[in-house]
Amino acid sequence: MNAAAAETVPLRAKIAVMGALLGAFMAVLNIQVTNTSLPDIQGGIGTGLDNGGWISTAYLIGEIIVIPLSGWLAGVFSLKRYLIANAVLFLFFSAACGLTSNFPEMVALRALQGFSGGVLIPLALVCVLTLLPPHARPLGFSMFALTATFAPAIGPSIGGWITDAYGWRYIFYLNLVPGAIMLPALMWGLSPAPMHLDRLWKGDWVGVFTMAIGLGCLQTVLEEGNKDDWFSSGFITKLSVISAVALVWFLVQELRPGNETPLVNLRLFARWNFGFSSIANFMLGFVLYSAVYLIPLYLAVAHGYSAAQSGAVMAWIGLPQLLIIPCMPFLMKRVDPRRLLSLGFLLFFVSLLWNLNLGPNDSGPQLLIPNLIRAVGQAMVFPPITMIATAGIAAQDAGSASALFNMLRNLGGAIGVAVVETFVTNREKFHSFIINQHVSLLQPATRQTIAAMQHYFEAHGMSDPAAARHQAIILLGETLRQQANYFAYGDAFGLLAIGMLVALLASFFIRRPSGPAAPGGH
C-alpha cells in the first residue's frame, strides 16, 4: 500500500480518541494524586490513619470491578452513550468528593468515582483499536502509554503541589478542567450507535456477580491485609475465602462450554502473544505501581521528605517520557517491537538493581540516574506491549482484550503494592534482629560509641550525664533502626528487579505479530 492509498484518519475519530485518552489519563492520575494528599484529606474530614486508607481502597475497588464490565456494557448501551455517561458521572463525583465533609460520604463518593472512572481506562484503548486504522494505532498506543506510565509517575508531583498551594479539595476539582475538553471531544467525535438492550437481559449475570464479589474482596484484602496482619485477622481470612470461591466460580462460568455470552472472552489467553504479553503486562503493573509506592515511602521514612519533595523526585520518572513516548511510533515502524519491549524491560531492570545498596547518602539526588533510566525503560515498554497484545484480535473481541489487559495491569499493581508493603515490614524486622545481635552494651565498641555520643550531648548543653547517656542510647537505637530500613528498602528494590526479570523473560517468548492490531469498526 502506498502513501496515497493509505487509509486516512477522520478528524472526528482523532478528536474522539483524544477525548477518550484524556479521560483515561485523568482516571489513572486520580489514584496517585489522592494518595499523596491522604494525610491532609484525613485531617480535613476528621478521620484517623486506620480509616483513611479506605479513601484510596474504595476508589480502587470500584475501578477494578468495572473494568471487566466495560466492554460488555459498551456493547449494550453503545460506546458513545456509555463512555459519555461515565465521563459525566466521573466529573460529578470528583466535584462531590471535593465538597464532602465526613468520612462515610467520602468513602461512598470515592467508590462511585472509581466505578465511573474505571470505565474510562479500558474504553480509551477500545477507541484506539476500533476508531483508528492499523497504520495510526502505534501513535494511539503511545498516547495510551501516557495514561498507564506517565500518569502514575507525575501524580505525586501534582498532588503535592496542589495540596500545598491550594488545599486538598482542589485535587478533586482539578478533574473539571480537562473534563471541559474531554466531554465536547467525546460528544462530537463519537458516532451514535443503536443500543442493544436485549444483551442486558441475556447477559452473563452469574459472571458479573462472581467477578464483582471476587475482585472486590480481593482488592480489599490486598489494601487492608498488611495493616490487619493478614490471616491473623478474621475479617481478612473470610474475605480471602469469599474471593477465592467467587473467582474460581467466575472462571468456571466463563469457560463453561454452554456459556454463549461470556462476560469476557478468557480464551484470548490461549493466543500465544496475548498470553505472554499478559504475563509481562501483569508483572509490569506489579513493578511499576510498587515502585511508585516504594520510592516516596523510602524518601519519607529514611530522609524525611515531604509529599512535595518526593513528588519532585518522582517527576524525573515522568517528565522524560513526554519526550520519549512521542518517538515510539516512529521506532515501532522501523524496529521489531519485541526488541523495543525487551530493551525497555532490561532498562527498567537495571534501574531497580541500581537501588539495591541504599544508605544514608542515597536521597533524592542519588536517585536521579536510576529514575532517568526507569523513565526510558517505561516509555519503551508500554506502546510495544499494547500493540503486540492486540495484534490480530477481531473487532468483537476488542472490548474483552482491553478489559483483560487493563485489569491485569491494575491487579498486578494491587498485588505488588501489598507484597512490597509486607515485604518491607518483614525485612526491616529481620535486619533489625541481625544488627541488634551484633550490638550489645557489653561490647567495647558499643560502649565507646555511646560514650562519644554522650560527650557530644554534654558538649552541646546537656549538663546531666545520665540524661546525656540516655539520649545517646536512644540515638544509637534510632541509627540502628534506620540502617535496618536502608537494608529493607534495598531488598524491596531487589524483589522488584526479580519481578521485572520475569517480565523480560516472558517477552523473549513473544512471536513476531502476524497481523495488525484489532481492525476498525465497533
Secondary structure, 3 states (H helix, E strand, C coil): CCCCCCCCCCHHHHHHHHHHHHHHHHHHHHHHHHHHCHHHHHHHHCCCHHHHHHHHHHHHHHHHHHHHHHHHHHHHHCHHHHHHHHHHHHHHHHHHHHHCCCHHHHHHHHHHHHHHHHHHHHHHHHHHHHHCCHHHHHHHHHHHHHHHHHHHHHHHHHHHHHHHHHCCCHHHHCCHHHHHHHHHHHHHHCCCCCCCCHHHHCCCHHHHHHHHHHHHHHHHHHHHCCCCCHHHCHHHHHHHHHHHHHHHHHHHHHHCCCCCCCCCCHHHHHCHHHHHHHHHHHHHHHHHHHHHHHHHHHHHHHHCCCHHHHHHHHHHHHHHHHHHHHHHHHHHHHCCHHHHHHHHHHHHHHHHHCCCCCCCCCCCHHHHHHHHHHHHHHHHHHHHHHHHHHECCCHHHHHHHHHHHHHHHHHHHHHHHHHHHHHHHHHHHHHHHHHHHCCCCCCHHHHHHHHHHHHHHHHCCCCCHHHHHHHHHHHHHHHHHHHHHHHHHHHHHHHHHHHHHHHHHHHHCCCCCCCCECCCCC
